[in-house]
Amino acid sequence: MWGAGTHRRGSAEREHRNPEGGLTLLEMLVATALLGVIAVIGIGMVRTTVGAMEEGVERSVQAGRGRAALSMLCNELRQSGRNDPDVADDSQLAVSVALKSPAAPGLPNWITYRRVVGTRPDGRPRWSALTHVFVQLEPGEGDRPNGRDDDGDGFVDEMLLQRLDSSTGQLVTLLTDVQSFTLRLSPDGRQIEIALSVYARTRDGGVDTLSWRSTVGLRNR
């Protein structure tokens, strides 16, 4: 008797609390809180993933531009030579590759060269007009390096790598956000070493650098 009465009272209490088998208010609040926590964690993971992807894309684009600029310069220099006597026939310069002093104190040396663009009837090479490759500070960075971020973009003394064709006067910017550009000619004039570094931005707003180095063998003297 006692057991049966207790069973009936327990059943009645359960039916009174949840007569249609649905969730109680407390259960709904707990479920909503759990969903909110899951949503916050999920949004954080998505933001982290998107940020990493954006950083990867930016670094990949900047790396591609840097490699392309260096490859173009190396390919053109391979067609040039040091102290080639045929160059004097078409130019006041007696060399087809020469390093020049920087235009402003603190800037790297720049390079001028001529490349073979064809062959004369007598078999001698036909040279292009002079090409100049140099760097200059980006707008807003002043007229000479000072070790400061003058334009407020997070990069210090960033430069433009530019190429000037003397025959057309066309000036082309090959690369932006250049940190350093170094040229070194070997003593015998047969090789030139090029070192290039560019700034890249990290996901957390920091600054990183990407660097390349290549040694080019110039054509025979």
Sequence and secondary structure as in RCSB ss.txt:
>XXXX:A:sequence
MWGAGTHRRGSAEREHRNPEGGLTLLEMLVATALLGVIAVIGIGMVRTTVGAMEEGVERSVQAGRGRAALSMLCN
ELRQSGRNDPDVADDSQLAVSVALKSPAAPGLPNWITYRRVVGTRPDGRPRWSALTHVFVQLEPGEGDRPNGRDD
DGDGFVDEMLLQRLDSSTGQLVTLLTDVQSFTLRLSPDGRQIEIALSVYARTRDGGVDTLSWRSTVGLRNR
>XXXX:A:secstr
 HHHHHHHHHHHHHHHH TTS   HHHHHHHHHHHHHHHHHHHHHHHHHHHHHHHHHHHHHHHHHHHHHHHHHHH
HHTT  SS GGGGGTSS S SEEEE  SSTTS  EEEE  EEEE TTS EEE   EEEEEEE TTS SS  SS T
TSSS SS EEEEEEETTTTEEEEEEEEEEEEEEEE TTSSEEEEEEEEEEE TTS EEEEEEEEEEE    
